[in-house]
Structure formats: structure tokens, C-alpha cells
Amino acid sequence: WYISGNRDESVFPDADKLILKRENARRHLAFGYGIHRCVGARLAEMQVAILLEEMAKRRMRVNVIGEPVRVAQSFVNGYKSMQVELSKY
């Protein structure tokens, strides 16, 4: 199942935990796989890394302030919207 691919305990120990320094973190399926891998995957990864670095420099964090609205599909297990606020720590 696509939805469980990133939570396979045989591939990811403690699969339900967000572990940023996981040795095999790049084995996730978010950007596809093999010849179907997203062309912009590296750019997206770089953008997220820069965003997190810059937020850390500014001592900023994202706080979820409302219940997220999920995408109602069987193939994509994602979010349609989520209310957040930025704060300093």
C-alpha cells in the first residue's frame, strides 16, 4: 500500500516517529521511486532544508492552531489545509 510505504517497520525502525537524522531517511516514497522519481525532488529537499535552517537562526517555530483538514482520497494521505502560526522561542 502506498499509504504505508513510509511506515514499513522492516525499512524504518520506529517508523511512526519523525527522526530527522535517520540513516535511511532518503528511502521514503514522498517523491516517487525509480524512473518515476520527481524531477524536482532535490530542489524541494533543498528548499525545506534552507527554510528550517533560516527558521532556526531566527529562533522561530511553527505551531498548529487548529485541526487539520485531510484530503479525502484513498491514494493520497495528505492535508488540504492546516492553520498554523509562527512564534519565537
C-alpha positions in Angstrom: 0.0 0.0 0.0 1.3 3.5 -0.9 -0.1 4.9 2.3 2.0 2.5 4.5 5.2 2.6 2.4 6.9 5.2 4.6 6.0 3.4 7.8 7.4 0.0 7.0 9.0 -1.3 10.2 11.3 -3.6 8.2 12.8 -0.5 6.5 12.4 2.3 9.1 12.9 1.5 12.8 10.4 3.5 14.9 8.6 4.2 11.6 5.9 6.4 13.2 8.4 8.8 14.7 9.9 11.8 12.9 13.7 11.2 13.2 15.5 13.8 11.1 18.9 12.1 11.3 17.6 8.7 10.4 20.3 6.8 8.4 18.0 5.7 5.6 15.7 8.7 5.6 16.0 9.0 1.8 14.2 5.7 1.3 10.9 7.4 1.8 8.3 7.4 -1.1 7.2 11.0 -1.0 8.8 11.9 -4.3 8.1 8.6 -6.1 10.6 5.8 -6.9 12.9 4.7 -9.7 12.1 6.1 -13.1 9.0 7.8 -11.6 11.0 9.8 -9.1 10.1 13.5 -9.1 12.5 15.7 -11.2 12.2 18.5 -8.6 12.8 16.3 -5.6 16.3 17.6 -4.9 15.1 21.2 -5.2 12.2 20.6 -2.8 14.6 18.9 -0.3 17.0 21.9 -0.5 14.2 24.4 -0.1 12.9 22.7 3.1 16.5 22.4 4.5 17.1 26.2 3.9 13.7 27.1 5.4 14.4 25.1 8.6 18.0 26.5 8.8 16.7 30.1 8.5 13.9 29.5 11.0 16.4 28.1 13.5 18.7 31.1 13.0 15.7 33.3 13.8 14.6 31.1 16.7 11.2 30.6 15.0 8.8 27.6 15.2 5.5 26.6 13.6 2.6 26.0 15.9 -0.5 24.2 14.7 -3.5 26.2 16.0 -6.4 24.2 14.5 -7.5 20.8 13.4 -6.0 19.9 10.0 -8.3 19.2 7.1 -7.3 16.0 5.4 -7.5 15.2 1.7 -10.4 12.8 1.2 -8.7 10.3 -1.2 -7.6 6.7 -0.9 -4.3 7.2 -2.8 -3.0 10.4 -1.2 -2.9 10.6 2.6 -2.2 14.3 2.9 -3.5 17.6 4.2 -5.8 20.0 2.4 -5.3 22.8 4.9 -3.8 23.4 8.3 -3.9 26.6 10.4 -0.6 27.5 11.9 1.2 30.4 13.5 4.8 31.3 13.7 6.3 32.2 17.1 9.7 32.8 18.6 11.3 30.5 21.2 
